[in-house]
């Protein structure tokens, strides 16, 4: 269904919560994630046990690094794979990646 452009942003966000089934929004600030070493052009997945908040399969997660990723690393996505576990997928972009720990902020849209 196309967005109703006659509504304000606040009303559209409210509609997202009501129609999208979002019950709550929670955040984990400064979650440590170890970006793995990757040989170009591969990808690697990392399961991270989230602390400080509860996440469940079906929740929507938005993640953002608090610092630069290692050289040639690219964040490809993140989603909940099990209770309190978020799987991060990283890829290489133009060269090998040397793994390193990076702090991430995780925003969870609770739909469960």
C-alpha positions as CSV (number, residue, x, y, z in Angstrom):
1,X,0.0,0.0,0.0
2,X,1.5,3.4,-0.9
3,X,2.2,5.9,1.8
4,X,-0.4,8.5,2.6
5,X,1.5,11.7,1.9
6,X,-1.3,13.8,3.4
7,X,-0.3,12.7,6.9
8,X,2.4,14.2,9.0
9,X,5.6,12.3,9.8
10,X,4.3,11.7,13.3
11,X,1.1,10.2,12.0
12,X,3.0,8.0,9.6
13,X,5.3,6.7,12.4
14,X,2.2,6.0,14.5
15,X,0.7,4.1,11.6
16,X,3.9,2.0,11.3
17,X,3.6,1.1,15.0
18,X,-0.1,0.2,14.8
19,X,-0.2,-1.4,11.4
20,X,3.3,-2.9,11.6
21,X,2.7,-4.5,14.9
22,X,5.6,-2.7,16.7
23,X,5.0,-2.8,20.5
24,X,8.1,-1.1,21.8
25,X,11.5,0.4,20.8
26,X,14.6,-0.4,22.8
27,X,18.3,0.2,22.3
28,X,21.6,-1.3,23.3
29,X,24.4,1.3,23.2
30,X,28.0,0.2,22.8
31,X,27.6,-3.5,22.1
32,X,30.9,-5.0,21.2
33,X,31.0,-6.9,17.9
34,X,34.1,-8.6,16.5
35,X,34.3,-8.0,12.8
36,X,35.9,-11.2,11.5
37,X,38.9,-11.5,9.2
38,X,37.6,-11.9,5.6
39,X,39.4,-12.9,2.4
40,X,38.1,-10.8,-0.5
41,X,35.5,-11.3,-1.9
42,X,33.9,-13.5,0.8
43,X,31.4,-12.8,3.5
44,X,31.3,-13.8,7.2
45,X,28.6,-14.0,9.7
46,X,29.0,-13.4,13.4
47,X,26.4,-14.2,16.1
48,X,26.4,-11.7,18.9
49,X,24.8,-12.3,22.3
50,X,23.0,-9.0,23.0
51,X,23.2,-7.7,26.6
52,X,21.1,-5.1,28.3
53,X,18.0,-5.6,26.2
54,X,15.8,-8.5,25.1
55,X,15.4,-9.3,21.4
56,X,13.4,-12.1,19.8
57,X,13.0,-13.7,16.4
58,X,10.7,-11.5,14.4
59,X,12.0,-8.2,15.9
60,X,13.5,-5.6,13.6
61,X,17.0,-4.5,14.3
62,X,18.8,-1.4,13.1
63,X,22.6,-1.4,13.8
64,X,25.2,1.4,13.5
65,X,28.9,1.2,14.2
66,X,30.2,3.8,16.6
67,X,33.6,3.9,14.8
68,X,35.0,3.1,11.4
69,X,34.9,-0.5,10.4
70,X,38.2,-2.2,9.6
71,X,39.7,-1.3,6.2
72,X,37.7,-3.0,3.3
73,X,35.0,-4.2,5.7
74,X,31.4,-3.6,4.8
75,X,28.3,-4.3,7.0
76,X,25.8,-6.2,4.9
77,X,23.0,-6.7,7.4
78,X,21.9,-7.8,10.8
79,X,18.9,-9.7,12.1
80,X,17.7,-11.7,15.1
81,X,18.4,-15.4,14.8
82,X,17.5,-16.6,18.3
83,X,16.4,-15.1,21.6
84,X,19.0,-12.3,22.5
85,X,21.2,-13.2,19.5
86,X,21.8,-10.8,16.6
87,X,23.6,-12.1,13.5
88,X,25.8,-9.6,11.7
89,X,26.9,-10.2,8.1
90,X,30.1,-8.6,6.9
91,X,31.7,-8.6,3.5
92,X,34.9,-7.4,2.0
93,X,35.1,-4.5,-0.4
94,X,38.2,-4.3,-2.6
95,X,40.6,-6.3,-0.4
96,X,41.0,-8.5,2.6
97,X,39.7,-7.5,6.0
98,X,41.7,-7.8,9.2
99,X,39.3,-8.5,12.0
100,X,38.8,-6.1,14.9
101,X,36.3,-5.4,17.7
102,X,33.9,-2.5,17.0
103,X,31.3,-1.0,19.2
104,X,27.8,-0.9,17.7
105,X,24.5,0.7,18.7
106,X,21.5,-1.6,18.3
107,X,18.0,-0.3,18.0
108,X,15.3,-2.9,18.3
109,X,11.7,-2.5,17.0
110,X,9.9,-5.1,19.2
111,X,7.2,-7.0,17.2
112,X,6.9,-10.0,19.5
